[in-house]
Amino acid sequence: MYAVLGYLKAIASLVGASVTAVLGILPPAEYKWLAVVAAVCTAVATWAIPNFNVIEPSDGKHEAKSL
């Protein structure tokens, strides 16, 4: 479950961009305002979702790997 939270912002951006693109293909007279609403909602959702750290924090020790 925690791994999904790390990608939640990217998922929201991808879904929002996809919806906006699909609405941009439809006839502009009828759906132009929906494309604008979708773009604004995508921007708000991307801004509102915090970044989650997926990678475990390091203990500060570097481990060199030999070939």
MARFI-952396 format. One record per residue: x, z, y of N, C-alpha, C in turn; residue number from 0; residue in three letters. Coordinates in nm, 3 decimals. Example, Ala and Ser with C-alpha at 12.3 -4.5 7.8 and 13.67 -1.06 7.14 Angstrom:
residues 2
<rec><n_x>1.319</n_x><n_z>0.780</n_z><n_y>-0.569</n_y><ca_x>1.230</ca_x><ca_z>0.780</ca_z><ca_y>-0.450</ca_y><c_x>1.320</c_x><c_z>0.780</c_z><c_y>-0.330</c_y><n>0</n><res>ALA</res></rec>
<rec><n_x>1.285</n_x><n_z>0.708</n_z><n_y>-0.225</n_y><ca_x>1.367</ca_x><ca_z>0.714</ca_z><ca_y>-0.106</ca_y><c_x>1.290</c_x><c_z>0.787</c_z><c_y>0.003</c_y><n>1</n><res>SER</res></rec>
end
This chain:
residues 67
<rec><n_x>0.082</n_x><n_z>0.000</n_z><n_y>-0.119</n_y><ca_x>0.000</ca_x><ca_z>0.000</ca_z><ca_y>0.000</ca_y><c_x>0.086</c_x><c_z>0.000</c_z><c_y>0.125</c_y><n>0</n><res>MET</res></rec>
<rec><n_x>0.196</n_x><n_z>0.078</n_z><n_y>0.123</n_y><ca_x>0.281</ca_x><ca_z>0.086</ca_z><ca_y>0.242</ca_y><c_x>0.350</c_x><c_z>-0.046</c_z><c_y>0.270</c_y><n>1</n><res>TYR</res></rec>
<rec><n_x>0.380</n_x><n_z>-0.123</n_z><n_y>0.167</n_y><ca_x>0.447</ca_x><ca_z>-0.251</ca_z><ca_y>0.187</ca_y><c_x>0.357</c_x><c_z>-0.348</c_z><c_y>0.262</c_y><n>2</n><res>ALA</res></rec>
<rec><n_x>0.228</n_x><n_z>-0.341</n_z><n_y>0.242</n_y><ca_x>0.134</ca_x><ca_z>-0.429</ca_z><ca_y>0.313</ca_y><c_x>0.132</c_x><c_z>-0.394</c_z><c_y>0.461</c_y><n>3</n><res>VAL</res></rec>
<rec><n_x>0.144</n_x><n_z>-0.268</n_z><n_y>0.495</n_y><ca_x>0.143</ca_x><ca_z>-0.228</ca_z><ca_y>0.635</ca_y><c_x>0.260</c_x><c_z>-0.289</c_z><c_y>0.711</c_y><n>4</n><res>LEU</res></rec>
<rec><n_x>0.370</n_x><n_z>-0.309</n_z><n_y>0.645</n_y><ca_x>0.485</ca_x><ca_z>-0.369</ca_z><ca_y>0.709</ca_y><c_x>0.462</c_x><c_z>-0.513</c_z><c_y>0.752</c_y><n>5</n><res>GLY</res></rec>
<rec><n_x>0.372</n_x><n_z>-0.579</n_z><n_y>0.687</n_y><ca_x>0.343</ca_x><ca_z>-0.719</ca_z><ca_y>0.716</ca_y><c_x>0.207</c_x><c_z>-0.738</c_z><c_y>0.784</c_y><n>6</n><res>TYR</res></rec>
<rec><n_x>0.142</n_x><n_z>-0.631</n_z><n_y>0.823</n_y><ca_x>0.008</ca_x><ca_z>-0.639</ca_z><ca_y>0.880</ca_y><c_x>0.005</c_x><c_z>-0.718</c_z><c_y>1.011</c_y><n>7</n><res>LEU</res></rec>
<rec><n_x>0.105</n_x><n_z>-0.697</n_z><n_y>1.096</n_y><ca_x>0.111</ca_x><ca_z>-0.770</ca_z><ca_y>1.223</ca_y><c_x>0.128</c_x><c_z>-0.920</c_z><c_y>1.198</c_y><n>8</n><res>LYS</res></rec>
<rec><n_x>0.212</n_x><n_z>-0.957</n_z><n_y>1.104</n_y><ca_x>0.232</ca_x><ca_z>-1.098</ca_z><ca_y>1.072</ca_y><c_x>0.106</c_x><c_z>-1.160</c_z><c_y>1.012</c_y><n>9</n><res>ALA</res></rec>
<rec><n_x>0.038</n_x><n_z>-1.084</n_z><n_y>0.927</n_y><ca_x>-0.086</ca_x><ca_z>-1.134</ca_z><ca_y>0.867</ca_y><c_x>-0.193</c_x><c_z>-1.155</c_z><c_y>0.973</c_y><n>10</n><res>ILE</res></rec>
<rec><n_x>-0.207</n_x><n_z>-1.060</n_z><n_y>1.065</n_y><ca_x>-0.305</ca_x><ca_z>-1.074</ca_z><ca_y>1.173</ca_y><c_x>-0.274</c_x><c_z>-1.195</c_z><c_y>1.260</c_y><n>11</n><res>ALA</res></rec>
<rec><n_x>-0.147</n_x><n_z>-1.217</n_z><n_y>1.289</n_y><ca_x>-0.107</ca_x><ca_z>-1.333</ca_z><ca_y>1.370</ca_y><c_x>-0.135</c_x><c_z>-1.464</c_z><c_y>1.297</c_y><n>12</n><res>SER</res></rec>
<rec><n_x>-0.105</n_x><n_z>-1.466</n_z><n_y>1.167</n_y><ca_x>-0.127</ca_x><ca_z>-1.587</ca_z><ca_y>1.088</ca_y><c_x>-0.275</c_x><c_z>-1.621</c_z><c_y>1.078</c_y><n>13</n><res>LEU</res></rec>
<rec><n_x>-0.357</n_x><n_z>-1.521</n_z><n_y>1.051</n_y><ca_x>-0.502</ca_x><ca_z>-1.544</ca_z><ca_y>1.040</ca_y><c_x>-0.558</c_x><c_z>-1.590</c_z><c_y>1.175</c_y><n>14</n><res>VAL</res></rec>
<rec><n_x>-0.517</n_x><n_z>-1.522</n_z><n_y>1.282</n_y><ca_x>-0.566</ca_x><ca_z>-1.560</ca_z><ca_y>1.415</ca_y><c_x>-0.524</c_x><c_z>-1.699</c_z><c_y>1.455</c_y><n>15</n><res>GLY</res></rec>
<rec><n_x>-0.400</n_x><n_z>-1.735</n_z><n_y>1.428</n_y><ca_x>-0.352</ca_x><ca_z>-1.869</ca_z><ca_y>1.461</ca_y><c_x>-0.424</c_x><c_z>-1.975</c_z><c_y>1.378</c_y><n>16</n><res>ALA</res></rec>
<rec><n_x>-0.451</n_x><n_z>-1.944</n_z><n_y>1.253</n_y><ca_x>-0.523</ca_x><ca_z>-2.038</ca_z><ca_y>1.166</ca_y><c_x>-0.666</c_x><c_z>-2.061</c_z><c_y>1.215</c_y><n>17</n><res>SER</res></rec>
<rec><n_x>-0.732</n_x><n_z>-1.952</n_z><n_y>1.251</n_y><ca_x>-0.870</ca_x><ca_z>-1.964</ca_z><ca_y>1.302</ca_y><c_x>-0.872</c_x><c_z>-2.043</c_z><c_y>1.432</c_y><n>18</n><res>VAL</res></rec>
<rec><n_x>-0.776</n_x><n_z>-2.015</n_z><n_y>1.521</n_y><ca_x>-0.769</ca_x><ca_z>-2.088</ca_z><ca_y>1.648</ca_y><c_x>-0.742</c_x><c_z>-2.236</c_z><c_y>1.624</c_y><n>19</n><res>THR</res></rec>
<rec><n_x>-0.655</n_x><n_z>-2.268</n_z><n_y>1.528</n_y><ca_x>-0.626</ca_x><ca_z>-2.408</ca_z><ca_y>1.498</ca_y><c_x>-0.748</c_x><c_z>-2.480</c_z><c_y>1.441</c_y><n>20</n><res>ALA</res></rec>
<rec><n_x>-0.820</n_x><n_z>-2.413</n_z><n_y>1.352</n_y><ca_x>-0.940</ca_x><ca_z>-2.475</ca_z><ca_y>1.294</ca_y><c_x>-1.046</c_x><c_z>-2.497</c_z><c_y>1.402</c_y><n>21</n><res>VAL</res></rec>
<rec><n_x>-1.062</n_x><n_z>-2.400</n_z><n_y>1.490</n_y><ca_x>-1.159</ca_x><ca_z>-2.417</ca_z><ca_y>1.599</ca_y><c_x>-1.115</c_x><c_z>-2.525</c_z><c_y>1.696</c_y><n>22</n><res>LEU</res></rec>
<rec><n_x>-0.986</n_x><n_z>-2.550</n_z><n_y>1.708</n_y><ca_x>-0.938</ca_x><ca_z>-2.657</ca_z><ca_y>1.794</ca_y><c_x>-0.967</c_x><c_z>-2.795</c_z><c_y>1.739</c_y><n>23</n><res>GLY</res></rec>
<rec><n_x>-0.988</n_x><n_z>-2.805</n_z><n_y>1.609</n_y><ca_x>-1.019</ca_x><ca_z>-2.933</ca_z><ca_y>1.546</ca_y><c_x>-1.166</c_x><c_z>-2.971</c_z><c_y>1.566</c_y><n>24</n><res>ILE</res></rec>
<rec><n_x>-1.252</n_x><n_z>-2.871</n_z><n_y>1.576</n_y><ca_x>-1.396</ca_x><ca_z>-2.896</ca_z><ca_y>1.591</ca_y><c_x>-1.426</c_x><c_z>-2.958</c_z><c_y>1.727</c_y><n>25</n><res>LEU</res></rec>
<rec><n_x>-1.545</n_x><n_z>-3.015</n_z><n_y>1.745</n_y><ca_x>-1.579</ca_x><ca_z>-3.078</ca_z><ca_y>1.873</ca_y><c_x>-1.563</c_x><c_z>-2.981</c_z><c_y>1.990</c_y><n>26</n><res>PRO</res></rec>
<rec><n_x>-1.491</n_x><n_z>-3.021</n_z><n_y>2.094</n_y><ca_x>-1.457</ca_x><ca_z>-2.929</ca_z><ca_y>2.203</ca_y><c_x>-1.577</c_x><c_z>-2.884</c_z><c_y>2.286</c_y><n>27</n><res>PRO</res></rec>
<rec><n_x>-1.679</n_x><n_z>-2.964</n_z><n_y>2.297</n_y><ca_x>-1.793</ca_x><ca_z>-2.925</ca_z><ca_y>2.381</ca_y><c_x>-1.865</c_x><c_z>-2.802</c_z><c_y>2.324</c_y><n>28</n><res>ALA</res></rec>
<rec><n_x>-1.871</n_x><n_z>-2.791</n_z><n_y>2.194</n_y><ca_x>-1.946</ca_x><ca_z>-2.683</ca_z><ca_y>2.132</ca_y><c_x>-1.861</c_x><c_z>-2.560</c_z><c_y>2.102</c_y><n>29</n><res>GLU</res></rec>
<rec><n_x>-1.734</n_x><n_z>-2.579</n_z><n_y>2.069</n_y><ca_x>-1.654</ca_x><ca_z>-2.468</ca_z><ca_y>2.018</ca_y><c_x>-1.534</c_x><c_z>-2.433</c_z><c_y>2.105</c_y><n>30</n><res>TYR</res></rec>
<rec><n_x>-1.524</n_x><n_z>-2.489</n_z><n_y>2.225</n_y><ca_x>-1.409</ca_x><ca_z>-2.461</ca_z><ca_y>2.310</ca_y><c_x>-1.399</c_x><c_z>-2.312</c_z><c_y>2.342</c_y><n>31</n><res>LYS</res></rec>
<rec><n_x>-1.510</n_x><n_z>-2.248</n_z><n_y>2.373</n_y><ca_x>-1.506</ca_x><ca_z>-2.106</ca_z><ca_y>2.409</ca_y><c_x>-1.472</c_x><c_z>-2.019</c_z><c_y>2.289</c_y><n>32</n><res>TRP</res></rec>
<rec><n_x>-1.508</n_x><n_z>-2.063</n_z><n_y>2.168</n_y><ca_x>-1.471</ca_x><ca_z>-1.987</ca_z><ca_y>2.048</ca_y><c_x>-1.320</c_x><c_z>-1.991</c_z><c_y>2.023</c_y><n>33</n><res>LEU</res></rec>
<rec><n_x>-1.257</n_x><n_z>-2.104</n_z><n_y>2.053</n_y><ca_x>-1.112</ca_x><ca_z>-2.114</ca_z><ca_y>2.038</ca_y><c_x>-1.042</c_x><c_z>-2.021</c_z><c_y>2.137</c_y><n>34</n><res>ALA</res></rec>
<rec><n_x>-1.094</n_x><n_z>-2.012</n_z><n_y>2.258</n_y><ca_x>-1.037</ca_x><ca_z>-1.920</ca_z><ca_y>2.358</ca_y><c_x>-1.055</c_x><c_z>-1.775</c_z><c_y>2.313</c_y><n>35</n><res>VAL</res></rec>
<rec><n_x>-1.173</n_x><n_z>-1.742</n_z><n_y>2.263</n_y><ca_x>-1.199</ca_x><ca_z>-1.605</ca_z><ca_y>2.215</ca_y><c_x>-1.107</c_x><c_z>-1.573</c_z><c_y>2.097</c_y><n>36</n><res>VAL</res></rec>
<rec><n_x>-1.089</n_x><n_z>-1.667</n_z><n_y>2.005</n_y><ca_x>-1.002</ca_x><ca_z>-1.644</ca_z><ca_y>1.890</ca_y><c_x>-0.857</c_x><c_z>-1.624</c_z><c_y>1.934</c_y><n>37</n><res>ALA</res></rec>
<rec><n_x>-0.812</n_x><n_z>-1.701</n_z><n_y>2.032</n_y><ca_x>-0.674</ca_x><ca_z>-1.686</ca_z><ca_y>2.081</ca_y><c_x>-0.655</c_x><c_z>-1.550</c_z><c_y>2.148</c_y><n>38</n><res>ALA</res></rec>
<rec><n_x>-0.753</n_x><n_z>-1.507</n_z><n_y>2.227</n_y><ca_x>-0.744</ca_x><ca_z>-1.376</ca_z><ca_y>2.293</ca_y><c_x>-0.749</c_x><c_z>-1.264</c_z><c_y>2.190</c_y><n>39</n><res>VAL</res></rec>
<rec><n_x>-0.836</n_x><n_z>-1.275</n_z><n_y>2.091</n_y><ca_x>-0.845</ca_x><ca_z>-1.173</ca_z><ca_y>1.986</ca_y><c_x>-0.716</c_x><c_z>-1.166</c_z><c_y>1.905</c_y><n>40</n><res>CYS</res></rec>
<rec><n_x>-0.653</n_x><n_z>-1.281</n_z><n_y>1.881</n_y><ca_x>-0.525</ca_x><ca_z>-1.282</ca_z><ca_y>1.810</ca_y><c_x>-0.418</c_x><c_z>-1.210</c_z><c_y>1.890</c_y><n>41</n><res>THR</res></rec>
<rec><n_x>-0.414</n_x><n_z>-1.236</n_z><n_y>2.020</n_y><ca_x>-0.314</ca_x><ca_z>-1.171</ca_z><ca_y>2.105</ca_y><c_x>-0.337</c_x><c_z>-1.020</c_z><c_y>2.111</c_y><n>42</n><res>ALA</res></rec>
<rec><n_x>-0.462</n_x><n_z>-0.978</n_z><n_y>2.122</n_y><ca_x>-0.493</ca_x><ca_z>-0.835</ca_z><ca_y>2.128</ca_y><c_x>-0.460</c_x><c_z>-0.768</c_z><c_y>1.995</c_y><n>43</n><res>VAL</res></rec>
<rec><n_x>-0.496</n_x><n_z>-0.830</n_z><n_y>1.884</n_y><ca_x>-0.467</ca_x><ca_z>-0.771</ca_z><ca_y>1.753</ca_y><c_x>-0.318</c_x><c_z>-0.761</c_z><c_y>1.728</c_y><n>44</n><res>ALA</res></rec>
<rec><n_x>-0.243</n_x><n_z>-0.864</n_z><n_y>1.766</n_y><ca_x>-0.099</ca_x><ca_z>-0.862</ca_z><ca_y>1.748</ca_y><c_x>-0.035</c_x><c_z>-0.753</c_z><c_y>1.833</c_y><n>45</n><res>THR</res></rec>
<rec><n_x>-0.084</n_x><n_z>-0.736</n_z><n_y>1.953</n_y><ca_x>-0.032</ca_x><ca_z>-0.631</ca_z><ca_y>2.041</ca_y><c_x>-0.070</c_x><c_z>-0.492</c_z><c_y>1.992</c_y><n>46</n><res>TRP</res></rec>
<rec><n_x>-0.190</n_x><n_z>-0.476</n_z><n_y>1.940</n_y><ca_x>-0.241</ca_x><ca_z>-0.343</ca_z><ca_y>1.904</ca_y><c_x>-0.184</c_x><c_z>-0.290</c_z><c_y>1.772</c_y><n>47</n><res>ALA</res></rec>
<rec><n_x>-0.146</n_x><n_z>-0.378</n_z><n_y>1.682</n_y><ca_x>-0.094</ca_x><ca_z>-0.334</ca_z><ca_y>1.553</ca_y><c_x>0.051</c_x><c_z>-0.293</c_z><c_y>1.569</c_y><n>48</n><res>ILE</res></rec>
<rec><n_x>0.084</n_x><n_z>-0.169</n_z><n_y>1.535</n_y><ca_x>0.223</ca_x><ca_z>-0.124</ca_z><ca_y>1.552</ca_y><c_x>0.315</c_x><c_z>-0.186</c_z><c_y>1.446</c_y><n>49</n><res>PRO</res></rec>
<rec><n_x>0.443</n_x><n_z>-0.187</n_z><n_y>1.477</n_y><ca_x>0.542</ca_x><ca_z>-0.232</ca_z><ca_y>1.380</ca_y><c_x>0.570</c_x><c_z>-0.119</c_z><c_y>1.282</c_y><n>50</n><res>ASN</res></rec>
<rec><n_x>0.571</n_x><n_z>-0.151</n_z><n_y>1.154</n_y><ca_x>0.603</ca_x><ca_z>-0.053</ca_z><ca_y>1.051</ca_y><c_x>0.738</c_x><c_z>-0.089</c_z><c_y>0.992</c_y><n>51</n><res>PHE</res></rec>
<rec><n_x>0.819</n_x><n_z>0.010</n_z><n_y>0.964</n_y><ca_x>0.950</ca_x><ca_z>-0.012</ca_z><ca_y>0.906</ca_y><c_x>0.936</c_x><c_z>-0.025</c_z><c_y>0.755</c_y><n>52</n><res>ASN</res></rec>
<rec><n_x>0.963</n_x><n_z>-0.144</n_z><n_y>0.703</n_y><ca_x>0.950</ca_x><ca_z>-0.169</ca_z><ca_y>0.561</ca_y><c_x>1.075</c_x><c_z>-0.124</c_z><c_y>0.486</c_y><n>53</n><res>VAL</res></rec>
<rec><n_x>1.189</n_x><n_z>-0.137</n_z><n_y>0.549</n_y><ca_x>1.316</ca_x><ca_z>-0.103</ca_z><ca_y>0.487</ca_y><c_x>1.338</c_x><c_z>0.048</c_z><c_y>0.498</c_y><n>54</n><res>ILE</res></rec>
<rec><n_x>1.383</n_x><n_z>0.104</n_z><n_y>0.389</n_y><ca_x>1.412</ca_x><ca_z>0.247</ca_z><ca_y>0.388</ca_y><c_x>1.527</c_x><c_z>0.277</c_z><c_y>0.484</c_y><n>55</n><res>GLU</res></rec>
<rec><n_x>1.521</n_x><n_z>0.387</n_z><n_y>0.558</n_y><ca_x>1.630</ca_x><ca_z>0.419</ca_z><ca_y>0.649</ca_y><c_x>1.760</c_x><c_z>0.445</c_z><c_y>0.574</c_y><n>56</n><res>PRO</res></rec>
<rec><n_x>1.869</n_x><n_z>0.404</n_z><n_y>0.633</n_y><ca_x>2.000</ca_x><ca_z>0.417</ca_z><ca_y>0.573</ca_y><c_x>2.055</c_x><c_z>0.558</c_z><c_y>0.598</c_y><n>57</n><res>SER</res></rec>
<rec><n_x>2.144</n_x><n_z>0.603</n_z><n_y>0.509</n_y><ca_x>2.208</ca_x><ca_z>0.732</ca_z><ca_y>0.529</ca_y><c_x>2.335</c_x><c_z>0.720</c_z><c_y>0.612</c_y><n>58</n><res>ASP</res></rec>
<rec><n_x>2.368</n_x><n_z>0.598</n_z><n_y>0.657</n_y><ca_x>2.482</ca_x><ca_z>0.577</ca_z><ca_y>0.742</ca_y><c_x>2.608</c_x><c_z>0.541</c_z><c_y>0.667</c_y><n>59</n><res>GLY</res></rec>
<rec><n_x>2.606</n_x><n_z>0.545</n_z><n_y>0.536</n_y><ca_x>2.724</ca_x><ca_z>0.513</ca_z><ca_y>0.457</ca_y><c_x>2.721</c_x><c_z>0.363</c_z><c_y>0.420</c_y><n>60</n><res>LYS</res></rec>
<rec><n_x>2.831</n_x><n_z>0.299</n_z><n_y>0.445</n_y><ca_x>2.842</ca_x><ca_z>0.156</ca_z><ca_y>0.414</ca_y><c_x>2.907</c_x><c_z>0.140</c_z><c_y>0.278</c_y><n>61</n><res>HIS</res></rec>
<rec><n_x>2.849</n_x><n_z>0.057</n_z><n_y>0.197</n_y><ca_x>2.907</ca_x><ca_z>0.031</ca_z><ca_y>0.065</ca_y><c_x>2.954</c_x><c_z>-0.113</c_z><c_y>0.059</c_y><n>62</n><res>GLU</res></rec>
<rec><n_x>3.087</n_x><n_z>-0.131</n_z><n_y>0.055</n_y><ca_x>3.143</ca_x><ca_z>-0.264</ca_z><ca_y>0.044</ca_y><c_x>3.133</c_x><c_z>-0.310</c_z><c_y>-0.101</c_y><n>63</n><res>ALA</res></rec>
<rec><n_x>3.092</n_x><n_z>-0.432</n_z><n_y>-0.119</n_y><ca_x>3.081</ca_x><ca_z>-0.486</ca_z><ca_y>-0.254</ca_y><c_x>3.196</c_x><c_z>-0.582</c_z><c_y>-0.279</c_y><n>64</n><res>LYS</res></rec>
<rec><n_x>3.263</n_x><n_z>-0.564</n_z><n_y>-0.391</n_y><ca_x>3.374</ca_x><ca_z>-0.654</ca_z><ca_y>-0.425</ca_y><c_x>3.321</c_x><c_z>-0.771</c_z><c_y>-0.505</c_y><n>65</n><res>SER</res></rec>
<rec><n_x>3.393</n_x><n_z>-0.882</n_z><n_y>-0.492</n_y><ca_x>3.350</ca_x><ca_z>-1.003</ca_z><ca_y>-0.563</ca_y><c_x>3.394</c_x><c_z>-1.004</c_z><c_y>-0.704</c_y><n>66</n><res>LEU</res></rec>
end
